[in-house]
């Protein structure tokens, strides 16, 4: 989120000191991310150690901490995993919030600075290791499995928005702007949702092998430190799914392999790509983005103008030439 949580810094500091035994000297809010239920901070201690803190409210997926911790313990050192508290748990509770503490990586994102050919190859090798990891039964039971059915929360949001736009008087300038844009694209949005559902039904009849997927492994979740080393962060969407759930962030069009994609595949290794699955996941991604950005503008509580303005901009950008709506359509060619 771009604005702070409705949670006093003093309460966060007290919780971290009690649950993790840290002598905290500063807590700095970092205005990044689009999740309306998550906020991040940089934590500094008297011992000159820095940590990255995620504060999460509402639905919390235990797999989002167990999976990266297990992957790192399995030897994939590029995974940034949560740190255990004094009781050995990978999170701490504070009222309606979950606090998840990580090492702080002084780095930029791959989206900010771009990845070199060698780094794309390295990312491919890392992802292959992730996809090849086998988990204990105890952890497997905590990990969601792909159903190829659109998440009900996205569908509820889209349905709620359609009702709001037809009935509610809009006084907020950002609601008005997004409402006008939505109405221009209403038929297109309906077609996108329908096509996603059609592709999902087709995939339910395919026996695709499932692997553990990060499910959000675009380059904004790949950190690059000053030595050029890569680190994978943000496992909130992790699940068991076909490998295409992750590969859709890298592979391009069926008839055109870019240099970037080839470098990635050199690290990942030879693999057969199911293009129906790629198409489904690209359409699904669009539905998710439509729902989540619209929710920030119309439905989320305690949201300020900065966040709303950015959500309107991001929503409109989805439909730009070359962006995700365009990419979803091209994946069917």
C-alpha positions as CSV (number, residue, x, y, z in Angstrom):
1,X,0.0,0.0,0.0
2,X,1.0,3.6,-0.6
3,X,-0.3,4.8,2.7
4,X,0.2,3.6,6.2
5,X,-2.0,1.1,8.0
6,X,-4.4,2.3,10.7
7,X,-2.1,0.8,13.3
8,X,0.2,2.8,15.6
9,X,3.9,2.4,15.1
10,X,4.3,2.0,18.8
11,X,2.1,-1.1,18.8
12,X,4.2,-2.6,16.0
13,X,7.4,-1.8,17.7
14,X,6.2,-3.3,21.0
15,X,5.1,-6.5,19.3
16,X,8.4,-6.9,17.5
17,X,10.4,-6.3,20.7
18,X,8.3,-8.8,22.6
19,X,7.9,-11.5,20.0
20,X,11.3,-11.3,18.2
21,X,13.5,-9.8,20.9
22,X,14.6,-6.9,18.8
23,X,15.9,-3.6,20.2
24,X,14.2,-1.3,17.7
25,X,15.5,2.2,17.0
26,X,13.4,3.1,14.0
27,X,10.4,1.9,12.0
28,X,10.1,3.4,8.4
29,X,7.0,2.9,6.3
30,X,7.7,1.9,2.7
31,X,5.0,3.1,0.3
32,X,5.1,0.1,-2.1
33,X,2.7,-2.6,-3.3
34,X,-0.9,-2.8,-4.4
35,X,-2.4,-5.1,-1.8
36,X,-5.0,-3.2,0.1
37,X,-4.5,-5.5,3.1
38,X,-0.7,-5.3,3.4
39,X,1.8,-2.7,4.4
40,X,5.6,-2.9,4.6
41,X,8.2,-1.3,6.8
42,X,12.0,-1.1,7.2
43,X,13.0,-2.0,10.8
44,X,16.3,-0.9,12.2
45,X,17.8,-2.1,15.5
46,X,20.3,-0.9,18.1
47,X,22.7,-3.6,16.8
48,X,22.7,-1.9,13.3
49,X,20.6,-4.7,11.8
50,X,17.9,-4.0,9.3
51,X,14.8,-6.0,8.6
52,X,11.9,-6.0,6.2
53,X,8.5,-6.2,7.9
54,X,5.2,-7.1,6.2
55,X,2.0,-6.2,8.1
56,X,-1.0,-8.2,6.8
57,X,-4.6,-7.8,7.7
58,X,-7.5,-10.1,6.8
59,X,-6.9,-13.4,5.0
60,X,-3.5,-14.8,5.7
61,X,-2.2,-17.8,3.8
62,X,0.2,-19.9,6.0
63,X,1.7,-21.4,2.8
64,X,3.1,-17.9,2.0
65,X,5.6,-18.3,4.9
66,X,6.0,-22.0,5.1
67,X,6.9,-22.4,1.4
68,X,9.7,-19.9,1.2
69,X,11.1,-21.0,4.5
70,X,11.1,-24.7,3.3
71,X,12.7,-23.7,-0.1
72,X,15.5,-21.8,1.6
73,X,16.1,-24.6,4.1
74,X,16.3,-27.0,1.1
75,X,19.2,-25.0,-0.3
76,X,17.8,-22.4,-2.6
77,X,19.6,-19.5,-1.1
78,X,18.0,-16.9,-3.4
79,X,14.7,-17.3,-1.6
80,X,14.0,-14.5,1.0
81,X,12.3,-16.4,3.8
82,X,10.5,-15.1,6.9
83,X,12.4,-15.2,10.2
84,X,11.1,-17.2,13.2
85,X,10.0,-15.4,16.3
86,X,11.1,-16.4,19.8
87,X,8.6,-19.3,19.8
88,X,9.8,-20.6,16.5
89,X,6.7,-19.4,14.6
90,X,7.2,-17.6,11.2
91,X,4.8,-14.8,12.1
92,X,3.4,-12.9,15.1
93,X,-0.1,-11.8,15.8
94,X,-1.1,-8.2,16.7
95,X,-4.9,-7.7,17.1
96,X,-6.3,-8.3,13.6
97,X,-2.9,-8.1,11.9
98,X,-0.1,-10.6,11.1
99,X,3.5,-9.4,11.3
100,X,6.0,-11.2,9.1
101,X,9.7,-10.3,9.5
102,X,12.3,-10.9,6.8
103,X,16.0,-10.0,6.4
104,X,16.4,-6.7,4.7
105,X,18.0,-7.0,1.2
106,X,19.6,-3.7,0.0
107,X,18.6,-4.1,-3.6
108,X,16.5,-2.8,-6.5
109,X,13.9,-4.7,-8.3
110,X,14.5,-6.3,-11.7
111,X,11.6,-4.2,-13.0
112,X,13.4,-1.0,-12.0
113,X,16.9,-1.8,-13.4
114,X,16.2,-4.7,-15.9
115,X,17.9,-8.0,-15.9
116,X,21.0,-8.9,-17.9
117,X,21.2,-12.0,-20.1
118,X,23.1,-13.8,-17.4
119,X,20.5,-12.9,-14.8
120,X,17.7,-14.1,-16.9
121,X,19.5,-17.4,-17.2
122,X,20.1,-17.4,-13.4
123,X,16.4,-16.7,-12.8
124,X,15.5,-19.7,-15.0
125,X,17.7,-22.0,-13.0
126,X,16.3,-20.7,-9.7
127,X,12.7,-21.3,-10.9
128,X,13.6,-24.8,-12.1
129,X,14.8,-25.6,-8.6
130,X,11.7,-24.2,-7.1
131,X,9.4,-26.2,-9.5
132,X,11.5,-29.4,-8.7
133,X,11.1,-29.2,-4.9
134,X,9.1,-31.8,-3.1
135,X,7.5,-30.8,0.2
136,X,6.6,-32.7,3.3
137,X,3.0,-33.9,3.6
138,X,2.5,-31.5,6.5
139,X,3.4,-28.5,4.3
140,X,1.7,-29.8,1.2
141,X,-1.6,-29.8,3.0
142,X,-1.3,-26.1,3.7
143,X,-0.7,-25.1,0.0
144,X,-3.7,-24.3,-2.2
145,X,-4.2,-26.2,-5.5
146,X,-5.2,-24.8,-8.8
147,X,-8.9,-25.5,-9.7
148,X,-9.0,-23.4,-13.0
149,X,-12.0,-21.6,-11.5
150,X,-11.8,-17.8,-11.0
151,X,-11.5,-16.8,-7.4
152,X,-14.9,-15.9,-5.9
153,X,-13.5,-12.7,-4.3
154,X,-12.6,-11.3,-7.7
155,X,-16.0,-12.2,-9.1
156,X,-17.8,-10.7,-6.1
157,X,-15.8,-7.5,-6.6
158,X,-16.6,-7.2,-10.3
159,X,-20.3,-7.9,-9.6
160,X,-20.3,-5.4,-6.8
161,X,-18.7,-2.8,-9.1
162,X,-21.3,-3.4,-11.8
163,X,-24.0,-2.7,-9.3
164,X,-22.3,0.4,-7.9
165,X,-21.7,1.9,-11.3
166,X,-25.4,1.5,-12.2
167,X,-26.9,2.7,-8.9
168,X,-24.6,4.8,-6.7
169,X,-24.0,8.5,-7.0
170,X,-20.2,9.0,-7.3
171,X,-18.8,12.1,-5.6
172,X,-15.2,11.1,-5.4
173,X,-13.2,12.4,-8.4
174,X,-11.3,9.1,-8.7
175,X,-14.5,7.0,-8.6
176,X,-15.9,9.2,-11.3
177,X,-12.9,8.8,-13.5
178,X,-12.7,5.0,-13.2
179,X,-16.5,4.8,-13.6
180,X,-16.3,6.6,-16.9
181,X,-13.5,4.4,-18.1
182,X,-15.2,1.2,-16.9
183,X,-18.3,2.0,-18.8
184,X,-16.3,2.5,-22.0
185,X,-14.8,-0.9,-21.5
186,X,-17.8,-2.7,-20.0
187,X,-18.4,-5.1,-22.9
188,X,-14.6,-5.8,-23.1
189,X,-14.4,-6.6,-19.4
190,X,-17.4,-8.9,-19.6
191,X,-15.8,-10.7,-22.5
192,X,-12.5,-11.1,-20.7
193,X,-14.2,-12.7,-17.7
194,X,-16.2,-15.0,-20.0
195,X,-13.1,-16.1,-21.9
196,X,-11.2,-16.8,-18.8
197,X,-14.0,-19.0,-17.5
198,X,-14.1,-20.8,-20.9
199,X,-10.3,-21.5,-20.9
200,X,-10.6,-22.7,-17.3
201,X,-13.2,-25.2,-18.2
202,X,-11.0,-26.5,-21.1
203,X,-8.1,-26.9,-18.7
204,X,-10.1,-28.9,-16.2
205,X,-10.1,-31.7,-18.8
206,X,-6.3,-31.7,-19.2
207,X,-4.1,-33.8,-16.9
208,X,-1.3,-31.3,-16.5
209,X,1.4,-32.0,-13.9
210,X,1.4,-29.6,-10.9
211,X,4.5,-28.0,-9.3
212,X,4.9,-25.5,-6.5
213,X,4.5,-22.0,-8.1
214,X,5.4,-18.6,-6.8
215,X,2.4,-17.4,-8.9
216,X,3.6,-13.7,-8.9
217,X,7.1,-14.0,-10.2
218,X,7.3,-10.9,-12.4
219,X,10.5,-8.8,-12.1
220,X,9.0,-6.5,-9.4
221,X,9.4,-9.5,-7.1
222,X,13.0,-10.3,-8.2
223,X,15.5,-8.2,-6.2
224,X,19.0,-7.5,-7.6
225,X,21.7,-6.5,-5.1
226,X,24.9,-4.5,-5.7
227,X,26.7,-7.7,-6.6
228,X,24.1,-8.7,-9.2
229,X,22.7,-11.5,-7.1
230,X,19.0,-12.3,-7.4
231,X,16.5,-12.8,-4.6
232,X,12.9,-13.9,-4.9
233,X,10.4,-12.2,-2.6
234,X,6.6,-12.1,-1.9
235,X,5.0,-15.5,-1.8
236,X,1.5,-14.4,-1.0
237,X,0.0,-16.2,-4.0
238,X,1.9,-19.5,-3.9
239,X,0.1,-22.6,-4.9
240,X,0.3,-26.0,-6.7
241,X,-0.4,-25.4,-10.4
242,X,1.0,-26.2,-13.8
243,X,4.4,-24.7,-14.4
244,X,2.8,-22.3,-16.8
245,X,1.4,-20.3,-13.8
246,X,5.0,-19.0,-13.4
247,X,6.2,-19.3,-16.9
248,X,3.5,-16.9,-18.2
249,X,5.5,-14.0,-16.8
250,X,8.5,-14.9,-19.0
251,X,7.5,-16.7,-22.2
252,X,6.2,-14.5,-25.1
253,X,4.3,-15.5,-28.1
254,X,4.2,-19.0,-29.4
255,X,5.8,-18.1,-32.7
256,X,8.4,-15.7,-31.4
257,X,11.1,-16.5,-28.8
258,X,12.8,-13.3,-27.6
259,X,16.4,-13.1,-26.4
260,X,15.2,-12.6,-22.9
261,X,13.0,-15.7,-23.0
262,X,15.8,-17.8,-24.6
263,X,18.2,-16.7,-21.9
264,X,15.6,-17.7,-19.2
265,X,15.0,-21.1,-20.9
266,X,18.8,-21.8,-21.1
267,X,18.7,-21.7,-17.3
268,X,15.3,-23.4,-16.8
269,X,16.1,-26.2,-19.2
270,X,14.1,-27.9,-22.0
271,X,10.4,-28.0,-21.3
272,X,7.2,-28.3,-23.2
273,X,4.9,-25.4,-22.8
274,X,1.1,-25.8,-22.8
275,X,-0.1,-22.6,-24.6
276,X,-3.7,-23.1,-23.5
277,X,-2.5,-22.8,-19.9
278,X,-0.5,-19.7,-20.7
279,X,-3.6,-18.1,-22.3
280,X,-5.7,-19.0,-19.2
281,X,-3.2,-17.5,-16.8
282,X,-2.8,-14.3,-18.7
283,X,-6.5,-13.8,-18.9
284,X,-6.8,-14.7,-15.2
285,X,-4.2,-12.2,-14.4
286,X,-6.2,-9.5,-16.1
287,X,-9.3,-10.4,-14.1
288,X,-7.3,-10.3,-10.9
289,X,-5.9,-6.8,-11.8
290,X,-9.3,-5.5,-12.8
291,X,-10.8,-6.6,-9.5
292,X,-8.0,-5.5,-7.2
293,X,-7.5,-2.0,-8.7
294,X,-11.2,-1.4,-8.8
295,X,-11.6,-2.5,-5.2
296,X,-9.0,0.0,-4.1
297,X,-11.0,2.8,-5.7
298,X,-14.6,1.8,-4.8
299,X,-14.7,-0.8,-2.0
300,X,-11.5,-0.7,0.2
301,X,-11.7,1.2,3.6
302,X,-9.2,3.7,4.9
303,X,-7.8,4.4,1.4
304,X,-6.4,7.8,0.7
305,X,-6.3,9.8,-2.5
306,X,-2.7,8.8,-3.4
307,X,-3.6,5.2,-3.5
308,X,-6.9,5.8,-5.4
309,X,-5.2,8.0,-8.0
310,X,-2.5,5.3,-8.6
311,X,-5.1,2.6,-8.8
312,X,-7.1,4.5,-11.5
313,X,-3.8,5.0,-13.5
314,X,-2.9,1.3,-13.2
315,X,-6.4,0.2,-14.1
316,X,-6.4,2.2,-17.3
317,X,-2.9,1.0,-18.2
318,X,-4.1,-2.6,-18.3
319,X,-5.8,-1.8,-21.6
320,X,-2.8,0.0,-23.2
321,X,-1.3,-1.5,-26.3
322,X,1.3,-4.1,-25.3
323,X,0.1,-4.4,-21.7
324,X,-1.7,-7.4,-20.1
325,X,-5.0,-7.3,-21.9
326,X,-3.1,-7.2,-25.2
327,X,-0.8,-9.9,-24.1
328,X,-3.7,-12.2,-23.1
329,X,-5.2,-11.9,-26.5
330,X,-1.9,-12.5,-28.3
331,X,-1.3,-15.7,-26.2
332,X,-4.1,-17.4,-28.1
333,X,-2.6,-16.8,-31.5
